[in-house]
Amino acid sequence: MAQHLPALQVVIPLLAAPLTVLLRHRTLAFAVALLASWTAFAISITLWLQVDASGTISYAIGNWPPPWGIEYRVDQLSSFMLVLVSGMASVVLPYCRSSIEDEVPQQQHYLFYTMFVLCLTGLLGISITGDAFNIFVFLEISSLATYVLIALGRDRRALVASYQYLIMGTIGATFIVIGIGLLYLMTGTLNIADMGQRLAAVQGTRPVLAALAFLTVGISLKLALFPLHQWLPNAYTYAPSAVSAFLAATATKVAVYVLLRFYFSVFGQSQVFGLLPMKEAMLLLALAGMFAASTIAIFQSDLKRLFAYSSVGQIGYIILGLSFDSASGLTATILHLFNHGITKGAIFMLLGLVALVMGGTSLSRVQGLGKRMPLTSFGMVICGLSLIGVPGTAGFISKWYLLLAALENGQWWLVFLILLSSLLAVAYVWRFVEVAYFREPRQDVDASATVPWSMGVPTALLVAATVYFGLSTAFTVGSASKAATFLMGGLL
């Protein structure tokens, strides 16, 4: 059984999807989805431990040896991603049970769980596969499930948001498959490790550079890199709270993983950053996202939308680390990918509690929240401090490594810009603090409404994780550093 764990990582949630449809019962569907996600999380931890102890794991699907057959490949980076994705699913799913009662019609609950495990399957598949075309297939599985999950939001604008994402996501996926097709044309293989080796012989040719361009734009759409982020604010704002939490923590992060995988394992560092001005392009787009999106966030009147724009700004920090083209910069990127994932997941779960009790997440609805929901408000403040990068939180660790990477690169002026952009985060987090703690509670809020323990406990766990990973960095920094060294070393 142990040698088949890479396959089971994807197969178990994949089998759970049709099973939830066949059962057609929301409680049974929930139980199946929960069991699948917890099993996937246990498998991901086991795989991470195995990789940490003995190195990369290669699993040949159907006993067809790579590069002829499809390979699942678990290395330092992919094992770290598997832990993030499955871990977030295992925390969000218990939260879903009560969260969707208000937001999704009961007769659609079993379909909700079906789409959720399909989305989980796609994200896990992207993270573990060693086949370029398989990345596209799993990307489509997760994307199609995501479109449905967003459309299940109770606000009619959720349908428009889902349609927007469908159009932009389809354009992105088309660019990605064109890029993969061009690489296949030039190398005759779809195995990522084999493709990376064969590409060295045709480095710098026009089809290869065109493939790099198509993949960069397509993946940037998926990861919501400014200014290709237009789908994200509406998607996060109008999707059910549990969906916003899961997507904010995983979907864009997995897209960043795909970008890193193609840049370093396929094209190679010298081709991406040596032949083309990618450093400068990535730096400019990262800074634009950090400042423009964070500024827009300050002026939002709805907290879900505010933190959706915040996500675009935080993605800027992730890409900024990549633009340094150094092991320390890459460590900061991978580290912020994880730390921002848990922080933003916690924020959207907290906003789900707010929506349940206060009847919405607009700033006018959450007046006096500090008195009405003191623990939830305190959790929001902690997560807000993490976004700012205050010591003692996960966000501080990421930004600290980002600052170190900038100093190591000799870019002192970037240190100033990183700190300046953090002040914008102070501004939009303060908007919540001011409304929650310095205004009187609304009189039209149902005073008897309470937070179910099935929502409160998972949310508290994630808020605690935001603090824990700000104090204990052995897992996050250790994993990110090993993954960065692995990628920069070109080990395939």
C-alpha positions in Angstrom: 0.0 0.0 0.0 2.8 2.4 0.9 4.3 2.4 -2.6 0.9 3.4 -4.1 0.5 6.5 -1.9 1.2 9.0 -4.8 -1.7 7.5 -6.8 -4.0 7.3 -3.8 -3.4 11.0 -3.1 -5.4 11.7 -6.2 -7.6 8.6 -6.6 -9.3 8.8 -3.2 -10.8 12.3 -3.6 -11.5 11.5 -7.3 -13.6 8.4 -6.3 -15.3 10.4 -3.6 -16.9 12.7 -6.2 -19.1 10.2 -8.0 -19.9 8.5 -4.7 -21.4 11.7 -3.3 -23.6 12.0 -6.4 -24.8 8.4 -6.1 -25.6 8.8 -2.4 -27.6 12.0 -3.1 -27.9 12.7 0.6 -26.2 15.8 2.0 -25.1 14.2 5.3 -23.6 11.1 3.7 -22.0 13.2 0.9 -20.5 15.4 3.6 -19.1 12.3 5.5 -17.6 10.9 2.2 -16.0 14.3 1.3 -14.7 14.8 4.8 -13.2 11.3 5.0 -11.6 11.8 1.5 -10.0 15.1 2.5 -8.7 13.8 5.8 -7.2 10.8 4.1 -5.6 13.0 1.5 -4.1 15.1 4.2 -2.7 12.1 6.0 -1.2 10.8 2.7 0.4 14.2 2.0 2.1 14.3 5.4 3.4 10.8 4.8 4.7 11.7 1.4 6.4 14.9 2.8 8.1 12.8 5.5 9.3 10.3 2.9 10.7 13.0 0.6 12.3 14.7 3.5 14.0 11.4 4.5 14.9 9.8 1.2 14.4 12.3 -1.6 12.2 12.5 -4.7 9.6 9.8 -5.2 8.8 8.7 -8.8 5.6 6.7 -9.3 4.9 5.2 -12.8 1.1 5.0 -13.6 0.1 1.6 -14.9 3.7 0.4 -14.6 4.6 2.2 -17.8 8.1 3.6 -17.0 8.7 7.4 -17.6 9.0 9.1 -19.9 6.8 6.8 -22.0 4.1 6.6 -19.4 2.6 9.2 -17.0 4.6 9.7 -13.9 3.6 11.1 -10.5 6.6 12.8 -9.1 6.9 14.0 -5.4 9.8 16.3 -4.6 10.5 19.0 -2.0 8.2 21.5 -3.7 5.3 19.3 -4.7 5.2 17.6 -1.3 5.0 21.0 0.4 2.1 22.0 -1.9 0.3 18.8 -1.2 0.3 19.5 2.5 -1.0 23.0 2.0 -3.9 22.0 -0.4 -5.0 18.9 1.5 -4.5 20.6 4.8 -6.8 23.5 3.9 -9.4 21.1 2.5 -9.4 19.1 5.7 -10.0 22.3 7.7 -12.5 23.9 5.4 -14.7 20.9 4.9 -15.9 20.6 8.5 -16.6 24.3 8.3 -18.7 23.8 5.2 -21.4 21.8 7.0 -23.0 24.7 8.8 -21.6 27.4 6.5 -23.6 26.4 3.4 -26.9 25.9 5.3 -27.6 29.6 4.7 -25.9 30.1 1.4 -26.7 27.0 -0.7 -30.1 25.4 -1.2 -30.4 22.0 0.7 -31.1 20.0 -2.4 -27.8 21.2 -3.9 -25.6 20.3 -0.8 -24.5 16.9 -2.2 -23.6 18.6 -5.5 -21.6 21.2 -3.5 -19.5 18.4 -1.9 -19.1 16.7 -5.3 -17.7 19.9 -6.8 -15.5 20.5 -3.7 -13.8 17.1 -3.9 -13.4 17.4 -7.6 -11.7 20.8 -7.1 -9.5 19.2 -4.5 -8.7 16.3 -6.9 -7.6 18.8 -9.6 -5.4 20.9 -7.3 -3.7 17.8 -5.8 -3.2 16.3 -9.3 -1.5 19.5 -10.5 0.8 19.4 -7.5 1.9 15.8 -7.9 1.9 15.0 -11.6 5.2 14.8 -13.5 3.5 15.1 -16.9 2.9 18.5 -18.6 -0.4 17.6 -20.3 -1.6 16.1 -17.1 -1.1 19.5 -15.5 -3.5 21.0 -18.0 -6.1 18.2 -17.5 -6.1 18.6 -13.7 -6.2 22.4 -14.1 -9.4 22.0 -16.1 -10.9 19.6 -13.6 -10.2 22.0 -10.7 -11.3 25.1 -12.8 -14.6 23.6 -13.9 -15.5 22.6 -10.4 -14.5 26.0 -9.2 -16.9 27.7 -11.7 -19.8 25.7 -10.3 -18.8 26.3 -6.6 -18.7 30.1 -7.2 -22.0 30.0 -9.0 -23.6 28.4 -6.0 -23.4 31.7 -4.1 -26.7 33.1 -2.9 -26.2 36.5 -4.5 -27.2 36.5 -8.2 -24.0 38.3 -8.9 -22.2 35.0 -8.2 -23.4 33.8 -11.6 -21.8 36.8 -13.3 -18.6 36.3 -11.3 -18.5 32.6 -12.2 -19.1 33.5 -15.9 -16.3 36.1 -15.8 -13.9 33.5 -14.3 -15.0 30.9 -16.8 -14.2 33.2 -19.8 -10.9 34.4 -18.4 -10.0 30.9 -17.1 -10.7 29.4 -20.5 -8.4 32.0 -22.2 -5.7 31.1 -19.6 -6.1 27.4 -20.1 -6.0 27.8 -23.9 -2.7 29.7 -23.6 -1.3 27.0 -21.4 -2.2 24.1 -23.7 -0.8 26.0 -26.7 2.5 26.5 -24.7 2.6 22.8 -23.8 1.9 21.9 -27.4 4.8 24.0 -28.6 7.1 22.3 -26.1 5.9 18.9 -27.2 6.6 19.9 -30.8 10.2 20.8 -29.9 11.0 17.9 -27.5 8.7 15.0 -28.5 7.9 14.3 -24.8 5.4 15.4 -22.2 7.3 14.2 -19.1 8.4 17.3 -17.3 11.8 15.9 -16.2 12.6 14.6 -19.7 11.3 17.8 -21.3 13.7 19.9 -19.2 16.7 17.8 -20.4 15.7 17.8 -24.1 14.9 21.5 -24.1 18.6 22.3 -23.5 19.4 21.4 -27.1 16.8 23.8 -28.6 17.2 26.6 -26.0 16.4 30.1 -27.3 14.6 28.9 -30.5 11.4 30.8 -31.5 8.9 28.0 -30.7 10.4 27.6 -27.2 10.3 31.4 -26.5 6.7 31.4 -27.8 5.9 28.5 -25.5 7.4 30.5 -22.6 5.3 33.5 -23.5 2.1 31.6 -23.8 2.6 29.7 -20.5 3.6 32.9 -18.7 0.4 34.7 -19.7 -1.9 31.7 -19.3 -0.6 30.8 -15.8 -0.5 34.5 -14.8 -4.2 34.6 -15.5 -4.8 31.6 -13.3 -2.7 33.1 -10.4 -4.4 36.5 -10.8 -1.1 38.4 -11.4 -1.9 42.2 -11.8 -3.3 43.3 -14.2 -4.7 39.8 -15.2 -6.7 39.6 -11.9 -10.1 40.9 -13.0 -11.9 37.7 -12.3 -10.7 37.3 -8.7 -12.4 40.1 -6.7 -15.9 39.2 -7.8 -15.2 35.4 -7.5 -14.1 35.7 -3.9 -16.8 38.3 -3.0 -19.9 36.4 -4.2 -18.9 32.8 -3.8 -20.1 30.9 -0.7 -17.8 31.8 2.3 -16.3 28.3 2.5 -15.5 28.4 -1.2 -13.8 31.8 -0.9 -11.7 30.4 2.0 -10.6 27.3 0.1 -9.9 29.1 -3.2 -8.0 32.0 -1.5 -5.8 29.5 0.3 -5.1 27.1 -2.6 -6.1 27.9 -6.2 -3.8 30.9 -6.9 -1.0 29.2 -4.9 -1.2 26.1 -7.0 -1.0 28.3 -10.1 2.2 29.8 -8.7 3.5 26.3 -8.2 2.8 25.6 -11.9 4.7 28.7 -12.9 7.7 27.7 -10.8 7.6 24.2 -12.1 7.7 25.3 -15.8 10.3 28.1 -15.2 12.8 26.0 -13.2 12.1 22.4 -14.1 11.3 22.8 -17.8 12.8 26.0 -19.3 15.6 26.3 -16.8 16.7 29.4 -14.9 19.2 30.5 -17.6 16.6 30.6 -20.4 13.9 32.4 -18.4 16.1 34.9 -16.7 19.2 34.9 -18.9 17.9 35.2 -22.4 14.8 37.4 -21.6 14.2 40.4 -19.4 11.9 38.4 -17.2 13.4 39.8 -14.0 12.4 43.3 -14.8 9.0 42.3 -16.1 8.2 40.3 -13.0 9.5 43.0 -10.7 7.3 45.7 -12.4 4.2 43.5 -12.3 4.8 42.5 -8.7 5.2 46.1 -7.6 2.1 47.2 -9.6 0.1 44.5 -7.9 1.5 45.3 -4.4 0.6 49.0 -4.6 -2.4 49.2 -7.0 -4.4 46.3 -5.6 -3.7 47.3 -1.9 -4.7 50.9 -2.7 -8.0 49.8 -4.3 -8.6 47.5 -1.2 -8.6 50.6 1.1 -11.6 52.0 -0.7 -13.9 48.9 -0.7 -17.1 49.0 1.3 -17.4 45.2 1.7 -14.9 43.1 3.7 -14.9 40.1 1.3 -14.1 42.4 -1.6 -11.5 44.3 0.4 -9.6 41.1 1.3 -10.1 39.9 -2.3 -8.1 42.9 -3.6 -5.7 42.3 -0.7 -5.0 38.8 -2.2 -4.0 40.4 -5.5 -1.6 42.6 -3.6 -0.2 39.7 -1.7 0.4 37.7 -4.9 2.6 40.7 -5.8 4.9 39.8 -2.9 5.0 36.2 -4.1 6.0 37.2 -7.6 8.5 39.7 -6.2 10.5 36.9 -4.6 10.6 35.1 -7.9 11.9 38.2 -9.7 15.1 38.1 -7.7 16.2 34.9 -9.5 18.0 33.7 -6.3 17.6 30.9 -3.8 16.7 33.4 -1.0 14.1 35.1 -3.3 12.6 31.7 -4.2 12.5 30.7 -0.6 10.6 33.9 0.2 8.2 33.1 -2.7 7.5 29.6 -1.5 7.2 30.7 2.1 4.7 33.5 1.4 2.8 31.1 -0.8 2.1 28.9 2.3 1.9 31.6 4.9 -0.5 33.8 2.9 -2.6 30.7 2.1 -3.3 29.9 5.7 -3.8 33.6 6.7 -6.2 34.4 3.9 -8.0 31.1 4.4 -8.5 32.1 8.1 -9.8 35.6 7.1 -12.5 34.3 4.7 -13.6 31.7 7.3 -13.9 34.4 9.9 -15.9 36.5 7.4 -18.2 33.5 7.0 -18.9 33.7 10.7 -19.5 37.4 10.4 -21.9 36.9 7.5 -23.8 34.2 9.5 -24.3 36.4 12.6 -24.4 39.9 11.2 -26.3 39.1 7.9 -23.5 40.3 5.6 -19.9 41.5 5.4 -20.3 45.1 4.3 -18.6 47.6 6.6 -22.1 49.1 7.5 -23.2 45.6 8.7 -20.2 44.9 10.9 -20.4 48.1 13.0 -19.6 47.3 16.6 -18.5 43.8 15.8 -15.8 43.9 18.5 -18.7 43.9 21.1 -21.0 41.6 19.3 -18.4 39.0 18.3 -15.2 39.7 20.3 -13.4 36.4 19.5 -14.1 36.7 15.8 -13.0 40.3 15.8 -9.8 39.4 17.6 -9.1 36.6 15.1 -9.5 39.2 12.2 -7.1 41.5 13.9 -4.5 38.7 14.3 -4.8 37.7 10.6 -4.7 41.4 9.6 -1.4 41.8 11.5 -0.2 38.8 9.5 -1.0 40.5 6.2 0.8 43.6 7.4 3.8 41.5 8.5 3.9 42.1 12.2 6.4 40.0 14.2 4.8 36.9 15.8 2.7 36.1 12.8 3.2 34.0 9.7 3.2 37.0 7.4 6.2 38.5 9.2 8.4 35.5 8.4 7.6 35.7 4.7 8.3 39.5 4.5 11.4 39.1 6.5 12.8 36.6 4.0 11.7 38.9 1.2 13.6 41.8 2.7 16.7 39.6 3.2 16.5 38.5 -0.5 16.2 42.2 -1.6 19.3 43.1 0.5 21.2 40.1 -0.8 20.4 41.2 -4.3 21.7 44.7 -3.5 18.3 46.3 -4.1 18.1 48.6 -1.1 15.3 50.7 -2.7 13.1 47.6 -2.8 13.3 47.3 1.0 11.7 50.8 1.2 9.0 49.8 -1.3 8.1 46.6 0.6 7.8 48.5 3.9 5.8 51.2 2.1 3.4 48.7 0.6 2.9 47.2 4.1 1.6 50.6 5.3 -1.2 50.2 2.7 -2.0 46.9 4.4 -2.2 48.8 7.7 -4.7 51.2 6.1 -7.1 48.6 4.9 -6.9 46.5 8.0 -7.5 49.6 10.0 -10.8 50.1 8.2 -12.0 46.9 9.8 -10.6 47.8 13.2 -12.2 51.3 13.1 -15.7 50.0 12.2 -15.5 47.0 14.5 -14.1 48.6 17.7 -15.0 52.3 17.4 -18.6 52.3 16.3 -21.7 51.3 18.1 -23.3 47.9 17.2 -26.3 47.9 14.9 -29.7 47.5 16.5 -31.2 45.4 13.7 -28.9 42.4 14.2 -30.4 39.2 15.6 -28.9 39.1 19.1 -29.7 35.4 19.4 -27.6 34.3 16.5 -24.6 32.2 17.5 -21.6 30.6 15.7 -21.9 26.8 15.4 -19.0 24.9 16.9 -18.4 23.1 13.5 -17.6 26.5 12.1 -15.9 28.0 15.1 -13.4 25.2 15.8 -11.8 24.9 12.3 -11.6 28.7 12.1 -9.9 29.0 15.5 -7.4 26.3 14.4 -6.5 28.2 11.3 -6.1 31.5 13.2 -3.9 29.7 15.7 -1.8 28.3 12.8 -1.3 31.9 11.6 0.4 32.6 14.9 2.1 29.2 15.3 3.9 29.4 11.9 5.0 33.0 12.9 6.7 31.5 16.0 7.8 28.1 14.8 9.4 28.1 11.4 11.1 24.7 11.2 8.5 23.2 8.9 7.7 26.2 6.7 11.2 27.8 6.3 12.9 24.4 6.2 10.6 23.1 3.5 10.7 26.3 1.5 14.5 26.5 1.6 14.9 22.9 0.5 12.4 23.4 -2.3 14.2 26.6 -3.5 17.6 24.9 -3.4 16.1 21.9 -5.3 14.7 24.2 -8.0 17.7 26.4 -8.4 20.0 23.4 -8.6 18.0 22.1 -11.5 17.6 18.7 -9.8 15.0 16.8 -11.8 
